[in-house]
């Protein structure tokens, strides 16, 4: 007989209780895995935008917490081009619109100049890209086209104005896939922001992190009132990313506490019920540390089962969410391995936390006292 | 240890429980030679089980000392002592309910020197010795009370102990099963040169021992 056989038999002895504990734990782990997966996917998707386009720096108005509220004069582009170390740049205006008939809110709309470097990483699947002289023309992301059931040649209503779909594209970023691109001038006119931009994307001459940071500092020194942030730092500082990550961690913390209390309760009951048995094991010569290992082993097995079931539930939940029209533009149907890793580590840690006190209590029982419980 | 010395010796054992109200033993001294069988008898609550627990290193005396092969138990690793030198048999068998007879016999072997493969083979041999090889895969609830006690005896022998301590080993058995268990204990003792100390209420069981020690109110009154 293996030691693990003993652990398994003890858990299966109260099958329903064990199953309920595992389910309780699994729900917590599922929440952790899914929320972290979504938050990290969110961040990765943002990063993918800049990586695919080779953007090194983002220039926005200094002091704004949300990129969408930033506004800079279009004319700043010429001054930025003069800064030593700037190789290329592109201005963009970004906003959000809704398509209520499709139950889509906060769809990202980008105003880009035709031929802009921002089109890098954009793969046109159908139709064509934006061209000089295009008026109310729109390029739809693949997911948005799917949600709106639009194809090339159809017309769509954007913030009360009729646009013609000239192309459908795919991007490495979910955000872009769930949004649309229109000519910069059209978006500026529609939003009453002629001459305004949200910010500039900059490609540097020297692309290592130190040089990019130095370029950022140079831009900020030469052009007061702007913030020039390396693309990766910019994404990490983004208010939505930070909010999503904070929510994910806060929920994880709650799940941690609830899960640990569940394991604690189960293991306490289990140890209490088996006090006499523990006395027998001690009488037979079992050392305290073997009793400790038995009880902690049972708690760990609960944690392991909770982690497996929780990961499966979290994965299924994210898959379902990714299929819903409102979320599919933002939620990838997959979970990064790191999120699964956090779920597993959390399950192990909280099962050990929940099992530790009962295990210590069991292991420190005086054999004669424990035997009296039979 | 000298060859002539007793296997087990107790000197002036007292046991007062922490609240101070119960003086379970009041200066008990005894010696048990290797290979001897000793029955401890007396009315309920006289301190028989307490004495057995002190002799087996399950509990420590308030004063006095127990010596095993001349070495005071206070100087020993009591877990290892219980695991390797002592076999316990209880009135209520105390088998683990979810384990088969074969698995129950292996439980003490986790603290023994046996690799896993050998544990199984040893458990099979021990069950064969108690004539239960054919019931090896049954869990305790599928065994008769007599069979359960035989499994418990096989378990007590798992690590080749020198001393078997039995607390009312026939207390829960009918007369047929009692006779079987007594016969088994006698045979095992002879074949394995075991020393046996058992606590009993039963005159028949006591009569089968080499020597009887009577206890009353925590003191030896005879033997």
Boltz contact constraints between the chains, C-beta under 6 A:
constraints:
  - contact:
      token1: [A, 1]
      token2: [B, 103]
      max_distance: 6.0
  - contact:
      token1: [A, 1]
      token2: [B, 106]
      max_distance: 6.0
  - contact:
      token1: [A, 9]
      token2: [B, 98]
      max_distance: 6.0
  - contact:
      token1: [A, 13]
      token2: [B, 98]
      max_distance: 6.0
  - contact:
      token1: [A, 280]
      token2: [B, 94]
      max_distance: 6.0
  - contact:
      token1: [A, 283]
      token2: [B, 58]
      max_distance: 6.0
  - contact:
      token1: [A, 283]
      token2: [B, 88]
      max_distance: 6.0
  - contact:
      token1: [A, 284]
      token2: [B, 108]
      max_distance: 6.0
  - contact:
      token1: [A, 285]
      token2: [B, 79]
      max_distance: 6.0
  - contact:
      token1: [A, 285]
      token2: [B, 82]
      max_distance: 6.0
  - contact:
      token1: [A, 285]
      token2: [B, 83]
      max_distance: 6.0
  - contact:
      token1: [A, 285]
      token2: [B, 108]
      max_distance: 6.0
  - contact:
      token1: [A, 285]
      token2: [B, 111]
      max_distance: 6.0
  - contact:
      token1: [A, 287]
      token2: [B, 79]
      max_distance: 6.0
  - contact:
      token1: [A, 367]
      token2: [B, 58]
      max_distance: 6.0
  - contact:
      token1: [A, 368]
      token2: [B, 53]
      max_distance: 6.0
  - contact:
      token1: [A, 368]
      token2: [B, 58]
      max_distance: 6.0
  - contact:
      token1: [A, 368]
      token2: [B, 59]
      max_distance: 6.0
  - contact:
      token1: [A, 374]
      token2: [B, 92]
      max_distance: 6.0
